[in-house]
Each structure stands twice: as structure tokens, then as C-alpha cells.
Amino acid sequence: MITVHPITEDSLMINFDDTIHLSVTQTIMQLVEQLKLDSSSHLFSHQIKENILEITPSYTSLFIQYRASRLTYEDINAVLEIWIKTHSSSKKKLSTCLHELPVYYHPEVGLDLPLLAQQHQLTQKAIIQYHSQKEYHVYAIGFAPGFAFLGEVDSLIATPRRDSPRLNVPAGSVGIAEQQTAVYPNNTPGGWNIIGNCPSPLFDISASPITPFNVGDKVTFTPITREAFLALGGQIDKNWT
């Protein structure tokens, strides 16, 4: 059951479900798409759209911040309630992008690759195959700008977060945490199990958009050689902490 709750005087939260599922993501993105359309729709007028300041989707919810001087919670909630009642009849297919990302899988950039192989009683080659043979969906974007939570990894390589997070994980690091995988867009602390590195830039504050990912997009990983990794601008970082 979809519910709407006020958070502060200028924000609200829409909860879509208690369980992470692709169908929930699709429903969330249907609403996001309606709210972001340039032209006014039957439900969401220009007045509402031009006074929405922030739309932040997550796994099972959607956060909306609005200009309280021009909109009230009651204004938005009234329209959202109509959308909630009618959304299930919508068969519109969402426009999504497929991102094909190159990854150099190797212990010199994926420090946890040998550990995962040992833990799951698999070869490193098998870990790479299981990770790169799937098509992932972007379920949420957060933690750091451009950090896309992707799911779901094969159950044979699903791995809990590290007991002790690292103080610095190099940009491009590809990690696994539970059933999720992700690419660190920047140098940042983190506790995911790192198995490789992607040389493609995934966050640029001067670009538009600043990150290529949107919730609902698809992502695939393609193994590349060390030579290809370096040729694409990848770096072998020796300063892990």
C-alpha cells in the first residue's frame, strides 16, 4: 500500500512498499517521470512542478522537497492521492538507459577478490564470471554523488560488508555488499568488498548531468585487460588505507 507522510514543513515522503523489488522501482520512476516532465500533465500542473525543489528516489520510497511559501502539503498530497489510485492502470513503459562499463578485475585493484574466492570456495575467474554475466538494475543513488546501488548479484557471490571499512577506496572501485554491487565514483571511505576497477568517469560536477545513472537504468560489466584499463585512463592506486 502506497502511503504519503509529511516529514518537515517543506518536505514529504512517499512509501511504496517494505520490500525491495524491481516492480517497486518501476512504480517510483513512473511518478518521478511525471513530476519531471516539462509540460504540465493532467494531474501535476506547472504550479506544482515549478515549486518542487528536490526529488530523491530510493529503494522503496520517494522524498520530495517543495517551496513551502507557494505550496502546502495538502496541495501536493491531494494530487498524489489521485495518482496513487490510478497509477496501477498505467502501462507506460519507462525510458531507461543501458550502461556498459569496462572493469579490470584483478587483486592489484580489487584487493578483496582473493578473499571472496576463498570465502565462497570459488576461483577468482569464477567470481569474475558470476559478477560480469548479469544485467543489473539501478535501484537507488546515494551514499555519495553518482554512487548507484545495483542489484542483484548472483547468490553464489553475495557477500556481507567488510567488518572494518577502509578509510580510502579509490575512484572506480567495483564492490559487492550483500546482494548489491556498485562502482565508487570518487575516492571515499567504504566497506564494500572490492573486486576490480572501472576506468569510466561516473561523476563530474561540471557535466550535465553530473552522473550518467538514473534509478531504473540497467548496467552491465565487461572484463578488460590491464592494458585496456590503463589505456582508458585507469590508475593502479597503491595507497589503499
C-alpha positions in Angstrom: 0.0 0.0 0.0 1.4 3.4 -1.0 1.3 6.0 1.7 2.3 9.7 2.0 3.7 11.3 5.1 4.9 14.9 5.9 8.5 15.0 7.0 9.0 18.7 7.7 7.1 21.8 6.8 8.5 21.7 3.3 9.0 18.0 2.6 7.2 14.7 2.4 7.9 11.0 2.0 6.0 8.6 -0.2 6.5 4.9 0.9 5.7 2.4 -1.8 6.5 -0.9 -0.2 8.5 -2.6 2.5 10.3 -4.9 0.1 12.9 -4.1 -2.5 11.7 -5.2 -5.9 12.1 -4.1 -9.5 8.3 -3.5 -9.8 8.5 -1.1 -6.9 11.4 0.8 -8.6 9.4 1.0 -11.8 6.4 2.4 -9.9 8.6 5.0 -8.2 10.1 6.0 -11.5 6.7 6.4 -13.1 5.9 9.1 -10.6 9.4 10.7 -10.9 8.9 10.9 -14.7 5.5 12.5 -14.3 6.9 15.1 -11.8 9.9 15.9 -14.1 8.0 16.2 -17.4 8.5 19.7 -18.9 4.9 20.1 -20.0 2.1 20.1 -17.5 0.2 16.8 -17.2 -3.4 16.1 -16.3 -2.5 15.8 -12.6 0.7 17.7 -12.0 0.3 21.4 -13.0 3.1 23.8 -13.7 2.4 25.4 -10.3 3.2 22.1 -8.5 6.2 21.2 -10.7 7.9 24.6 -10.6 7.7 24.6 -6.8 9.2 21.2 -6.3 12.8 21.7 -5.2 14.1 18.2 -4.9 13.0 14.7 -5.8 15.1 11.8 -4.3 14.1 8.2 -5.1 15.4 5.3 -3.0 14.7 1.5 -2.9 11.1 1.8 -1.7 10.4 5.4 -1.2 10.4 8.9 -2.7 11.4 12.1 -0.9 10.0 15.4 -2.2 11.1 18.8 -1.0 8.9 21.8 -2.1 8.7 25.6 -1.8 6.5 25.9 1.3 5.8 29.6 0.6 3.9 28.6 -2.6 2.8 25.0 -1.9 1.3 23.3 1.1 1.5 19.6 2.0 -2.3 19.4 1.4 -1.8 20.8 -2.2 0.6 18.1 -3.2 -1.0 15.3 -1.2 -4.3 15.8 -2.8 -2.8 15.3 -6.3 -0.6 12.4 -5.1 -3.6 10.6 -3.8 -5.3 10.7 -7.2 -2.1 9.4 -8.8 -1.8 6.6 -6.3 -5.4 5.5 -7.1 -4.8 5.5 -10.9 -1.1 4.5 -11.3 -1.8 0.8 -11.4 -3.7 1.2 -14.6 -0.8 2.9 -16.3 1.0 0.6 -18.8 3.5 3.2 -19.9 7.0 1.8 -20.5 9.7 3.7 -18.8 12.6 5.0 -20.8 15.8 3.6 -19.4 19.4 3.5 -20.5 21.8 0.6 -20.6 25.3 1.4 -19.3 28.1 -1.0 -20.4 31.0 -0.5 -18.0 34.5 -1.9 -18.5 36.1 -3.4 -15.5 39.7 -4.6 -14.8 39.2 -7.5 -12.3 42.5 -8.2 -10.6 43.8 -8.2 -7.0 46.0 -5.1 -7.7 42.8 -3.0 -8.0 40.4 -5.4 -6.4 42.0 -6.2 -3.0 39.1 -8.4 -1.8 38.9 -10.6 -4.9 41.2 -13.4 -3.5 39.3 -13.3 -0.2 35.9 -13.6 -1.9 37.2 -16.6 -3.9 38.4 -18.3 -0.7 35.3 -17.4 1.2 32.9 -18.8 -1.5 35.2 -21.7 -2.4 35.4 -20.5 -6.0 38.3 -19.4 -8.3 38.9 -15.8 -8.9 37.9 -16.4 -12.5 34.5 -17.8 -11.3 33.9 -14.7 -9.2 34.6 -12.5 -12.2 32.3 -14.6 -14.4 29.4 -14.6 -11.9 29.7 -10.8 -11.4 30.1 -9.9 -15.1 27.5 -12.2 -16.6 24.5 -10.4 -15.1 22.5 -7.4 -16.1 21.9 -5.1 -13.1 19.3 -2.5 -12.3 19.9 0.8 -10.7 17.7 0.6 -7.6 18.9 3.8 -5.8 21.5 6.6 -6.0 23.1 7.8 -2.8 25.8 7.5 -0.1 28.0 9.6 -2.4 27.1 11.6 -5.6 26.9 9.2 -8.5 27.0 6.1 -6.3 24.5 3.8 -7.9 23.2 0.8 -5.9 22.9 -2.1 -8.4 21.1 -5.4 -7.9 21.2 -8.2 -7.6 24.4 -10.1 -7.7 24.4 -13.9 -8.1 23.7 -15.5 -4.8 26.9 -17.5 -5.1 29.0 -14.4 -4.7 26.7 -12.3 -2.4 29.0 -11.2 0.5 28.4 -9.1 3.6 30.2 -5.8 4.0 33.7 -5.8 5.5 33.9 -5.8 9.2 36.3 -2.8 9.1 35.6 -0.1 6.4 38.6 1.3 4.6 39.4 5.0 5.1 40.0 5.4 1.3 38.6 3.4 -1.6 39.9 4.6 -4.9 37.5 6.1 -7.5 36.3 3.4 -9.9 36.5 0.6 -7.4 33.8 -2.1 -8.1 32.4 -3.6 -4.9 30.0 -6.1 -3.5 27.9 -5.8 -0.4 25.2 -8.4 0.3 23.2 -8.8 -2.9 24.3 -5.4 -4.2 27.1 -4.2 -6.3 28.3 -0.7 -7.1 31.1 1.5 -8.5 32.7 4.1 -6.3 32.6 7.3 -8.4 35.2 9.1 -6.2 37.8 8.4 -3.6 35.9 7.8 -0.4 35.7 5.7 2.7 33.8 2.5 2.2 33.2 -1.0 3.5 32.3 -2.9 0.3 34.3 -5.9 -0.9 36.4 -4.5 -3.8 36.9 -6.9 -6.8 38.0 -4.6 -9.6 38.1 -1.1 -11.0 36.2 0.7 -13.7 38.1 3.4 -15.6 35.0 5.2 -16.9 34.3 8.5 -15.1 30.9 8.3 -13.3 30.7 11.7 -11.6 31.7 15.1 -13.0 30.4 18.2 -11.2 30.9 20.3 -14.3 29.0 18.0 -16.6 25.2 17.9 -17.3 24.1 15.5 -16.0 26.7 15.1 -13.3 26.3 11.3 -13.3 25.1 9.0 -16.1 22.8 6.9 -13.9 19.1 7.2 -13.2 17.1 4.9 -11.0 15.7 2.2 -13.2 18.6 2.2 -15.6 20.4 -1.1 -16.5 24.2 -1.8 -16.0 26.4 -4.5 -17.4 30.1 -5.1 -16.6 32.7 -6.2 -19.2 36.0 -7.6 -18.1 39.0 -5.9 -19.7 42.8 -6.4 -19.6 45.3 -4.4 -17.6 46.5 -2.8 -20.8 43.0 -1.8 -21.8 42.4 -0.5 -18.3 45.4 1.8 -18.4 44.7 2.9 -22.0 41.2 4.0 -20.8 42.7 6.2 -18.1 42.6 3.7 -15.3 45.1 4.0 -12.5 46.7 1.4 -10.2 46.4 3.0 -6.8 49.0 1.8 -4.3 47.8 4.0 -1.4 44.9 2.0 -0.1 44.0 2.8 3.6 
